[in-house]
């Protein structure tokens, strides 16, 4: 679990040009350490087509590669977060053989893989419908904040499908097997405060306060030591797939990595000097 040198977070040293991605999404760096990705297909309720799927993966990977970015907010333009797949422009057809279908579905799965795999924490700001593949994208994020207009649902069953993008893996880990089966088997949608009650979001806020709430939490995460944060994300994400002994071995390795950082020294010094630490990501 050693953090590769290329992904170690470093301080914000210089202005860097905003990344440009040829896809229906908007990317911006909202301050020195926080980025925002906005799916921008409002007329299609930000449903996925191939271009958006590929662009989303590229956006997350490129922001994760930027040393100064310590947290990412994901949201949708207009009245939806992501309403799943665009049935009028989808990279999957019933005429495909298995190999072709596997490749097409892999485009959706890569979004989940990327969000889970990058070191940078991702916060889903769910502003409206997050259904099907859009629900799985939200579940893949490290945190979810929903507006009073937010709706989350594993609606695959409604079209005779299963959660093909990781929902059957992620949902039981978040809310338990029985509740996960209820949502997946029935296609039930959760709305607003109900999403929080089912432990699928950390908070629910008025729609006009959603981005501010997500930004505030992103700033809180960005203020923590980046290498320790990255190692913690890895430990938690991998914890369901290993036994206790392996988890303890991984924790020992991660703790040693953190012990060698300047940020650890800064944290100790700040505590001894009764001041707020200033972490540089090294």
N, C-alpha and C positions, 0 to 999 in steps of 0.2 A: 504493500500500500504506500510505498514511498512516493511522495509528490514529485513528479518530474520537474526538472529545473525549468523547462520551457513554460510550465503552467504556474510557477510560483508568482504570487502577486507582489508587485512592487509599487512604490509611491507614484502619484501622478506627477510626471516630470515636465511634460511639455504639451502644448496644444497639438491634438491630432485631428486630421480631417474626419468628418462623419463618414461612416461606411455607407456605401450605396449598393443596393440590391435590386436586381431586376425582378420584382415580384410585387403583388398587390398587398404590400404592408409598408408601414411607416416606422422608421427607426430613429431614435434620438437619444442623445446623452443629456439627461435632465440636470445633472450637476457633475461635479468632479468624479463621483464614484457610482452613480446610478444611471442605468439605461432603461429605456422603455421601448417595447416592441408592440405595435398596434396593427392587428389584422385589419386590412382596409378594403373589404368587399361588402360595404354596408347594404347594397342592393340585393346581395345574395345572403344576407345575414352572416357574413364572414365565413360562409361554408368553404370547406377545402376544395380546391382544384389542384392540379399537379403543380402549377406555378407557385401557389401559396405554400404547399407542402415543402417544396424544395427551398423556397425563400426563408421559411421559418427555421429550418435546420441551419441554413447558412447564417442567419442573423444571430442565433444563439451561439454558434461556434465562433463567430467572429467577435462578438462581444466578450465571450469567455477568454479569447486570446488577447484582449486588450487589458494590460496589466492594471490599469486604473479602475476598471469596472468591477465593483464588488457586489452588486445586486442588480437584478433585472426584473422589471415589471412587465407582465404580458396582459394585454387587454384587447378589446375589439372596438372598431369604429361604429358609430350609430347605436342601434338598439340591441345588438347581440354581441356575445363574446365569440362564439363559433358554433354554428348550428349543425355541425357535422360535415357531411360530404355534399357537394353540389351535384345532385343527380343529373343535371344537364351538362356537366363538365367534369366527369369523374374518370380517374385513370384505371377503372376496373369495369369489366364487362363479363356477362355470363358465357360469352363465346370463348373466353380465354382457357387454355389448358392450365394445369396446376402450376407449372413453372412460371408462366406469364402472370398468373393471378398472384402468386407469391411475391413476384417482383413489384406488382402494383400495390399490394397491401403493405409491402415493405416501406413504401413512401410514407404511409401514415405512421407505421411503427417507428420509423426513424425520428419522427418528432418527439415521441415519448422517450426513445433511447437517448436522444440528445439532451433533453431537459434533465433527465435523471443522471446522465453521465457527466455533464459539465460540473466543474467545481463551483461555479458561481450560483448562489441561491436564486431561484425564480419564484416570483409572487404572481399568482393569477388574480387579476382584478376583474371579477366576473360581473359585467355590467348588464347582462341580459341572458339570452338563451346560451347554455353550454350543453349541447346535446350530442349523443353518439360519440363520434370521434372528437368533437369539441369538449365533451365531458371528460374523455380519457386524457386529453391534453391538460385540462385543469387539474385532474387527479395526479398527473405526473409532476406538476409543480410542487415545490417544497411547501408552499403555503397558498391558501386561498382566502381572499377577502371578497365578499359579495355585496352588491347593492340590494336595496329593497325591491329591485326589479329583476334580480338574478334568478335564473332557473337552471337546475342541473338535472340531467337525466340520462341513464343508460338505455337509450331508446332503440337499440339494435333489434330487440325482439319484435318491435312493431313492423319491421320489414323482413322478418324471417331470418335475421342474422344473429350472430354472437358478437360480444365485444372483441373485435379483432385487433384493437390497438393497445391492449394491455389492461383494459378495465377489469377483467376477471382476475388479474394478478394484483392490481393496485387497490381495488375497492375493499376486498377482505382485510387487507393490511391496515386500512384506515378505519373501518367501522365494524369489522368482524364478519364471519362467514354468513350468519343468518340474515343480517341486514343487507349484506351485499347480494345474496341470492334474491331477496325480496325485490330490490331495485332492478337487478338484471332480468329476473324471470318475468316480472310484471311490466317493466318499462315505466314504472312510476317516476314522475318528476317531482323534485323538491324545489320549493320556492322560498326566497327571502330568508326569514329567521329560521324556518324549518331546516334549511341547509346547515345552519350552525348547530341546531338541536341534534342533528344526525352526525355531528363532529366532522363535517366535510369542509368547514371554513372556520377561521379563527374569529371572525367578526362579520356582522352585517351592518352596513351604514346606508344613509340616504344616497340616492344615485348621484346627486351633485357633490357629494363628499368622497366618492369612491377613490378617485385618482389621488386626492390629497392623503387619504388614509393609507393607500398602498405606498405612496411616496414616503410618508413618515415612517412606516415600518421598514421600507427599503433603506432609508437613512440609518435606522437603528442597526440593521444588519451590517451595513457598510462601515459602521463605526467599530465593529469587532475585528480582531486580528484575522486577516484573510486566510493565512495558511491553516490556522487552527479551525477556522470555519469550513474550509474545504475538506480537511481531514475528518471533521465531525460529520459532514454530509456523507462522505464515503462510508464511514463506520455505520451510520444509521441505515443507509440504503442497502448495505450488504448484510445487515444483522439477521435478516430473516432467512438467509441462504447458507448460514454457517452454524456450527455448534458453538457451545460456550467457549471451549478451549481455543478454537480458531478465532473467535471474536476477541478473546483476551490477547492472543498473539498479535492480532491486527491492531488492537488498542495500544499495546506496548510499542509497536513500531511507529504508530502515529504520534504517540506521546513523545517518543525520542526525537522524531522530526521536529515537533514543535519546540522541544527543549533547546534545540540548536538555533532558534531564530532570534533575530534582534527584537522582534515584537514581544517575545517572552521576557527578555531582559527589560524592555520598556515597561511592560505590565508590572513587573516586580518593583522597578524603580518608582513608578507612579504611585503604587500602593504605599511604599515606604515614605514617599514625599507628600502623600495626601493630596494628589492632583489627578486630573483626568489623563489617561494615557493617550499618546498620539501614535497610532499604528501605521507602519509603512509597508507592510506586506513582505517583509524579508526576515 
